[in-house]
């Protein structure tokens, strides 16, 4: 396909077409995870724009409506209209799908060593994207302003307050004073509809420009030349029209699945939870933050001591030290891995027993901490949960290492 001469003479589009529209895209199902995350963002913005027409970001009590907060009443109003309820449900399911897609995309990058030189910057931008996605979800969680969402957000407020030395100032800044107050809802609305989407849009743009500039990695084909001998990197389908057609199909399939989910599975029933009350129910965070909650459960609640005038309580260990250390290690992955750079090709997950073992052990640790979040319901005592949290990751890591070593053979090459 060429650009019509008339247009090209005026806008020089032929040069653009030749440079970008022919870009090759490797085809592999796991390479669609980043695109799924991207399309989720688009769907969230579109459905969010609709919801914003009816949502009222205010905690003011509406007299004559049983004195319920305006934000809560407007959520019930959205739910009372079939199309509004459909939009709210699609928005909700898409948020879950986006977090799952971002996490799986991260795992794809990790297990195939696609973070290695020259892609370290995109690893860091990607982690920024993960943080912004989680922050957007956390801010959105409060917006229905029902009893459940207020209680769940209060856990975050408690954690912010427990930061040593600066906790109350930090909590006041983030939550616009004491939580919950009349200032919190507009503040969280601003985070959710302005700050987080802008941050996500900017980071996504940077992320994709880098992918375009550095070019994508691809799975090594059987019998392919070693990287140094490749000379040029070009395998895969061109962006236009094949890749765009595939992306179109993916987008439509996603819309279909999300609409079906929304049609059959209700989300966060605000009417059932009711407006916020002084007595708060026992709530747990959503699946993606359950591991932080589990880590908090594992640390004895009474653990507390003074350090230079600050109180170091159990939250500091469960909600700051554990997530902080895990996050730091994940940030440093490209620099901890001393393997060769991966300009063109991904590395198969089994090629590095240590990377495989550490990756699977870390996933198991997150799962074990999440399980600890349900320890009481499952009848598991804290010591038992501690044993699971320590033993399961070590066992899984050890088994994965042994398996990968067995596959590689004693000299580290493929067994003959
Ligand atoms: C909103 C979140 C994100 C979006 C929309 C996004 C989007 C994308 C897309 C569309 C691609 C190209 C296709 C693919 O490889 O899947 C890509 C590649 C990449 N992403 Fe992300 N991503 C996100 C989060 C992350 C995270 C959390 C990480 C890791 C910490 C990450 C690291 C990378 C890297 C290193 C590449 C290049 C991969 C290669 O060349 O093989 N991204 N991203």
Boltz pocket constraint, residues with backbone or C-beta under 6 A from the ligand:
constraints:
  - pocket:
      binder: B
      contacts: [[A, 30], [A, 31], [A, 32], [A, 33], [A, 34], [A, 35], [A, 37], [A, 38], [A, 102], [A, 103], [A, 105], [A, 106], [A, 109], [A, 114], [A, 115], [A, 119], [A, 122], [A, 123], [A, 124], [A, 125], [A, 126], [A, 127], [A, 129], [A, 130], [A, 133], [A, 204], [A, 207], [A, 211], [A, 215], [A, 216], [A, 217], [A, 218]]
      max_distance: 6.0
